[in-house]
Each structure stands twice: as structure tokens, then as C-alpha cells.
Amino acid sequence: QVQLVESGGGAVQTGGSLRLSCTASGSRFSINNMAWYRQTPGKQRELIADVTRTGAATYAESVKGRFSIFRDNAENTVYLRMKNVKPEDTGVYYCGADLFYGSNYYWGQGTQVTVSS
């Protein structure tokens, strides 16, 4: 069973920086795509950024130029570097991943990020 564990959330002021981490374990197969999602109360979980195993990344328009996603395949870890954060970046950030084999998608437990103005 694949487990994803996030860390690095917390409180930060507007304009500050934060780095989230997510490490996958328990997989017999290689991790394929990894991604970060954000959920705020009353809204659906939205894709913030994703990265392929080879490092190709895509971003939501709301975070382009401010957030960076990158991964360490040897450690099965994906990071989200958040810069120049805004109050609207507040939410629970979830890590997601799939494998090269199988159709399951795996989720972490989420980590809270709170940006104060």
C-alpha cells in the first residue's frame, strides 16, 4: 500500500515563503506523476502543480511564477516551493501520486498552510 506523507505547512505572512515536502513509501513500482493540490472550505480540491518523473512541470495560473514543484526520484519525494505567498494561498495542501502500473491514485493526509495579511 502506497503512503504519502506531507510536511512543511504552517503559518506565514503575505509575501513570505514556505516549502512543502511529500514522501512516498510502500510502492512496489516506480512513482509516475506527483502533484500538489489545494483545498479551501466550500471549494473543490484544485490542482496547483504537477511534475512527471522526468521533471516536466505544469502549474495553475494562480501560482505561476510564485510556486515551483520539483522532485527527488531517489527519495520518492516531491517538493513545493512557495514564494511571495498571498492570503488566497491559504488552504489544505495535498500531495497526490500515481504509479507506472495500475490505475490507483494515492493521496497524502494534507498539510495546512495559512497566509496572514
JOCOR-V851199 format. One record per backbone hydrogen bond with DSSP energy under -0.5 kcal/mol. CO is the residue of the C=O (numbers start at 1). NH is the residue of the N-H. E is the energy in kcal/mol with one decimal. If there is no record, write none. Layout:
CO;NH;E  CO;NH;E
This chain:
3;25;-2.1  4;6;-0.5  4;109;-0.5  5;23;-2.1  7;21;-2.7  10;114;-2.5  12;116;-2.3  13;16;-2.4  15;84;-0.6  16;85;-2.0  18;82;-3.4  20;80;-2.2  21;7;-2.2  22;78;-2.6  23;5;-2.0  25;3;-2.8  30;100;-1.8  33;98;-1.8  34;51;-2.9  35;96;-2.4  36;48;-2.8  36;49;-1.7  37;94;-2.2  38;46;-2.9  39;92;-2.7  40;43;-2.3  46;38;-2.5  48;60;-2.7  49;36;-3.0  50;58;-2.0  51;34;-2.3  52;55;-1.5  56;52;-2.3  58;50;-1.9  60;63;-1.6  60;64;-1.0  63;66;-2.3  63;67;-2.3  66;83;-1.7  68;81;-3.2  70;79;-3.4  71;73;-0.5  72;75;-0.7  72;76;-0.6  72;77;-2.0  73;76;-0.7  76;24;-2.9  77;72;-3.0  78;22;-1.7  79;70;-1.5  80;20;-2.6  80;82;-0.6  81;68;-2.3  81;83;-0.5  82;18;-2.3  85;15;-3.0  86;89;-2.2  87;90;-1.8  91;93;-0.6  91;113;-2.8  92;39;-2.2  92;94;-0.5  93;111;-2.0  94;37;-2.9  95;108;-2.2  96;35;-2.6  97;106;-2.9  98;32;-3.2  104;99;-0.5  106;97;-1.8  107;4;-0.5  111;93;-3.0  112;10;-1.0  113;91;-2.5  114;12;-2.6  114;116;-0.6  116;14;-2.5
